[in-house]
């Protein structure tokens, strides 16, 4: 008989509970970031990514400890980009999306810390991705944290799940049922695995993610750019006010579905629509997937994606009302989005026990 976290009393707490620390991974040379920094003060893609990652790390480090996993021999580069003291450890890395390659931490309410170690295969074995090293990062982080490890047989990423801490998880059909991730799996099998490894009772399925997320370097529909819980019973939903953008209909459909959904406690969800930035396209890359949903809740703060857009301050005000007592920190996330994700994608919380 397989022993699961839920059977041992563990579940995934909401992101807004107190954290012990935040885990991140340092950008390294690869298909996403290019093959060099173009000098310490250069303008290469890797340099630009490290500037962006460093800005996020500096912001979070004002509120809680940050541990940065760097590729072998690259820990010395972190200090060039991050002003605040961090813990830096070296482990073999392919990429830098800790939300997806790292573990999902769990607690039992009695001082125990555990973690779900999902199978990682490069977001559905995408042809550009490398994961020989990243598939082991969750296990490395679990060992460093001292958590008890539970290995799942399901391909999944942290960006593909969002919980309310009271038994409800939101996911999308195009991620967990992706033929590149879990071929042949049914919704029932996915729900069974999530119950066993997250300790949840209710699964809310959304049909898909944002349009750009299905292009190169996309995740094929991660939930954490589409919808998130602000507190039990309250869901934030990305909406695109401009009908010229294909995500206009996606947002409308998701919001309508969420308004009909109930959580594990039987509550009808309150949906707060979070409008996308006013910018619609990015150079030659087509439609943007800029989203304020991809924020990170740290101790005493919400680190919110900024886009140098009129809606930055508008949505910062909304988040201030939704997360009273926390400082709203707007951090420019355009370079992170240019590489395929946002602030939530590059962070992973370890709850305090």
C-alpha positions in Angstrom: 0.0 0.0 0.0 1.4 3.4 -1.0 1.8 5.8 1.9 0.6 9.3 0.9 0.9 12.7 2.5 -2.8 13.0 3.1 -2.9 9.5 4.8 -0.2 10.9 7.1 -2.1 14.0 7.9 -0.3 16.4 5.6 -1.9 19.0 3.3 -0.8 22.1 1.3 -1.4 25.3 3.2 -2.4 28.5 1.5 0.3 30.8 0.2 -0.6 33.5 2.7 0.3 31.5 5.8 3.6 32.4 7.5 6.7 31.3 5.6 10.0 29.9 6.8 11.7 31.0 3.6 11.3 31.5 -0.1 13.2 29.2 -2.6 14.3 30.5 -6.0 16.6 29.3 -8.8 19.2 31.4 -10.5 19.1 31.8 -14.3 21.8 29.8 -16.0 22.8 29.6 -19.7 20.2 27.6 -21.6 17.7 27.7 -24.5 15.6 30.3 -22.7 18.2 32.8 -21.5 20.9 32.4 -24.1 24.5 31.3 -23.7 26.1 34.2 -22.0 25.8 37.5 -20.1 27.6 39.6 -22.6 29.8 40.8 -19.8 29.0 41.7 -16.2 27.3 44.9 -17.3 26.3 43.7 -20.7 23.0 43.6 -22.4 22.7 39.8 -23.1 19.5 37.9 -22.4 21.0 36.0 -19.5 22.2 39.3 -17.9 18.7 40.8 -18.3 17.1 37.8 -16.7 19.5 37.9 -13.8 18.7 41.6 -13.2 15.0 40.7 -13.1 15.4 37.6 -10.9 17.7 39.6 -8.6 15.2 42.4 -8.3 12.5 39.9 -7.1 14.9 38.3 -4.7 15.9 41.6 -3.2 12.3 42.6 -2.7 11.3 39.3 -1.0 14.4 39.3 1.2 13.2 42.5 2.9 10.4 40.4 4.3 11.7 36.8 4.7 14.8 34.7 4.1 15.5 33.6 0.5 17.5 30.6 -0.5 18.8 30.7 -4.1 19.7 27.5 -5.9 22.5 28.3 -8.4 24.0 26.1 -11.1 27.4 24.5 -10.3 30.1 27.1 -10.2 27.7 30.1 -10.6 27.0 31.1 -7.0 29.5 33.9 -7.1 27.4 35.7 -9.8 24.4 36.1 -7.5 26.1 38.8 -5.4 26.6 40.9 -8.5 22.8 41.2 -8.9 21.4 40.9 -5.4 22.1 43.5 -2.8 20.5 41.8 0.3 22.1 38.7 2.0 20.8 35.4 0.7 21.6 31.8 1.3 23.0 30.5 -2.0 23.5 26.7 -2.6 24.8 25.1 -5.8 23.0 22.2 -7.5 22.9 21.2 -11.2 20.3 23.3 -13.0 18.7 23.4 -16.4 16.4 26.4 -15.9 15.2 28.8 -13.3 11.5 28.3 -12.6 11.5 27.2 -9.0 7.7 27.1 -8.8 7.7 24.3 -11.3 10.9 22.4 -10.7 10.7 22.6 -6.9 8.6 20.7 -4.4 5.2 21.6 -3.1 5.6 22.0 0.7 3.0 20.5 3.1 2.3 20.7 6.8 0.3 18.6 9.3 -0.6 21.2 11.9 1.6 19.5 14.5 5.0 20.9 13.6 5.6 18.4 10.7 7.0 19.5 7.3 6.7 17.4 4.2 6.8 17.9 0.5 5.2 16.5 -2.6 7.8 15.7 -5.3 6.0 15.7 -8.6 7.4 14.2 -11.8 8.9 17.0 -13.9 9.4 16.5 -17.6 9.9 20.0 -19.1 6.3 21.1 -19.2 5.1 18.2 -21.1 8.3 17.1 -22.8 8.5 20.2 -25.0 11.1 20.0 -27.7 13.1 23.1 -26.5 13.2 22.1 -22.8 16.0 20.3 -20.9 15.1 18.6 -17.6 17.9 16.1 -16.9 19.0 18.2 -14.0 15.8 20.0 -13.1 13.9 16.7 -12.6 16.0 16.3 -9.4 15.8 19.8 -8.0 12.7 19.1 -5.9 14.5 16.3 -4.2 17.5 18.5 -3.5 15.4 21.2 -2.1 13.4 18.7 0.1 16.7 17.4 1.5 18.0 20.9 2.2 14.8 21.9 3.9 14.6 18.8 6.1 11.1 18.0 4.9 9.7 14.4 4.6 9.6 13.5 0.9 6.6 12.0 -0.8 7.2 11.1 -4.5 4.1 11.3 -6.8 3.8 9.4 -10.0 2.0 12.3 -11.7 3.6 14.9 -13.9 2.7 18.3 -12.5 4.2 21.7 -11.7 3.6 24.1 -8.9 2.3 26.7 -11.3 -0.4 24.2 -12.3 -2.1 24.3 -8.9 -3.5 26.9 -6.5 -5.1 26.1 -3.1 -7.2 27.9 -0.6 -5.7 26.0 2.4 -9.2 24.7 3.3 -9.5 21.8 0.9 -9.9 23.4 -2.5 -7.5 23.4 -5.5 -7.9 25.0 -8.9 -6.3 23.5 -12.0 -6.7 23.6 -15.8 -7.6 20.7 -18.1 -4.8 21.5 -20.6 -2.0 21.0 -18.0 -2.9 17.9 -15.9 -4.6 16.2 -18.8 -1.8 17.2 -21.3 -0.8 14.1 -23.4 2.8 15.2 -23.0 2.4 15.1 -19.2 0.0 12.4 -18.2 -1.2 10.5 -21.3 -4.2 8.4 -20.8 -5.1 9.9 -17.4 -8.7 10.7 -16.6 -10.0 13.6 -14.5 -10.8 11.1 -11.8 -7.2 9.8 -11.7 -5.9 13.4 -11.5 -8.3 14.3 -8.7 -7.4 11.1 -6.8 -3.6 12.0 -7.0 -4.2 15.6 -5.9 -6.3 14.5 -2.9 -3.6 12.1 -1.9 -0.7 14.5 -2.3 -2.2 17.9 -1.5 -4.8 16.8 1.1 -7.6 18.6 -0.8 -11.2 17.6 -1.1 -12.5 19.6 -4.0 -11.0 20.2 -7.5 -12.2 23.2 -9.6 -11.3 22.7 -13.2 -10.9 25.5 -15.7 -10.7 24.6 -19.3 -7.5 26.4 -20.4 -5.0 29.1 -19.8 -4.0 32.3 -21.6 -3.3 32.4 -25.4 0.4 33.2 -25.2 1.0 30.3 -22.8 0.4 27.8 -25.7 3.3 29.2 -27.7 7.0 28.4 -27.5 8.2 28.6 -23.9 4.7 28.4 -22.6 3.4 26.0 -20.0 0.2 25.0 -21.9 -2.2 26.6 -19.4 -0.8 27.1 -15.9 -3.5 28.2 -13.4 -1.2 30.7 -11.6 -1.5 33.2 -14.5 -5.3 32.8 -14.8 -6.8 32.5 -11.3 -5.7 32.4 -7.7 -7.3 32.5 -4.2 -7.0 35.7 -2.2 -8.6 34.0 0.8 -11.0 31.1 1.3 -14.1 31.7 -0.8 -12.5 34.6 -2.8 -10.9 34.1 -6.2 -9.0 36.5 -8.3 -9.6 36.0 -12.1 -7.6 37.5 -14.9 -9.7 39.4 -17.4 -8.8 41.1 -20.6 -11.1 44.2 -21.1 -10.0 44.7 -24.8 -12.1 42.5 -27.2 -9.3 42.7 -29.7 -7.2 40.4 -27.6 -8.0 36.6 -27.8 -7.9 36.4 -24.0 -11.0 38.6 -23.8 -13.2 35.5 -24.3 -10.9 33.3 -22.2 -11.3 35.7 -19.2 -15.0 36.0 -19.6 -15.5 32.2 -19.7 -13.2 31.6 -16.7 -15.0 34.3 -14.6 -18.4 32.9 -15.5 -17.3 29.3 -14.6 -15.8 30.4 -11.3 -19.0 32.3 -10.3 -20.9 29.0 -10.6 -18.3 27.0 -8.6 -18.4 26.1 -4.9 -15.4 25.3 -2.7 -14.7 22.3 -0.4 -16.8 24.0 2.3 -19.7 24.5 0.0 -19.3 28.2 -0.4 -20.2 29.9 -3.7 -17.0 31.6 -4.9 -16.8 35.4 -4.8 -14.9 36.4 -8.0 -12.8 39.5 -8.2 -11.9 40.4 -11.8 -8.3 41.7 -12.2 -8.0 43.5 -15.5 -4.9 42.9 -17.7 -2.5 45.7 -18.5 -3.5 48.0 -21.4 -0.7 46.8 -23.6 -1.9 44.0 -26.0 1.2 43.0 -28.0 4.9 42.7 -27.5 7.1 43.6 -30.5 7.3 40.8 -33.0 6.1 38.2 -30.4 2.4 38.9 -30.8 -0.2 38.8 -28.0 1.1 39.3 -24.4 0.0 37.2 -21.5 0.9 39.9 -18.9 -1.1 39.1 -15.8 -1.3 40.5 -12.2 -2.6 37.1 -11.1 1.0 35.8 -11.1 1.9 37.5 -7.8 3.6 36.2 -4.8 2.4 36.5 -1.2 5.3 36.8 1.2 5.5 37.5 4.9 4.0 41.0 5.3 4.0 41.7 1.5 2.5 40.9 -1.8 5.0 41.0 -4.6 3.0 42.1 -7.6 4.0 42.0 -11.3 4.5 45.5 -12.7 4.4 46.4 -16.4 5.0 50.2 -16.5 1.3 50.4 -17.3 -1.6 52.5 -16.1 -3.3 49.5 -14.6 -0.3 48.8 -12.3 -1.4 51.2 -9.6 -5.1 50.4 -10.2 -4.5 46.7 -9.4 -2.1 47.5 -6.6 -5.0 49.3 -4.9 -7.2 46.3 -5.4 -4.6 44.0 -3.9 -4.1 46.3 -0.9 -7.8 45.9 -0.1 -7.6 42.2 -0.6 -4.5 41.7 1.5 -4.8 44.2 4.4 -1.7 44.6 6.5 0.6 43.6 3.7 2.8 46.0 1.7 2.1 45.9 -2.0 5.5 45.8 -3.8 5.3 46.4 -7.6 8.3 44.8 -9.3 8.8 45.1 -13.1 8.1 41.7 -14.5 8.3 42.3 -18.2 11.7 40.5 -18.6 10.4 37.5 -16.7 7.3 37.3 -18.9 9.5 37.6 -22.0 11.1 34.3 -20.9 7.8 32.5 -20.2 6.6 33.3 -16.8 6.1 35.7 -13.9 7.0 36.4 -10.3 5.0 33.5 -9.0 6.7 31.2 -11.4 10.2 31.9 -10.0 9.3 31.6 -6.3 8.3 28.7 -4.1 7.2 29.2 -0.5 8.2 27.0 2.5 5.7 27.4 5.2 6.8 27.8 8.8 6.0 25.0 11.2 
